[in-house]
């Protein structure tokens, strides 16, 4: 198969891995890819909401944390969660054609 959908542990979703340029796929393959992607794409807002809840919980912990090292770890965790949310929004807003080129060589 000239494409796969692989689970990304960091993002918590399955993402497309296209092995050739979009225009090299048949119309049937494009439709199949888009169908699978739209099902996955629809789960992204819920994933973001879950991560926002985690951030809020960590911020509440940070508000009362007195240990400097623990505070630094909480800040780092919050920054990583925010980075994941940013990446998820990029995937969510990605062109519905998924990519005009290859995602991987």
Buried (B, 14 or more C-beta within 10 A) or exposed (E): EEBEBEEBEEBBBBBBEBBEEBEEBEEEBBEEBBEBBEEBBEBBEEBBEEBEEBBEEBEEBBEEBEEEEEBEBBBEBBEEBEEBBEBBEEBBEBEEEBEEEBEEE
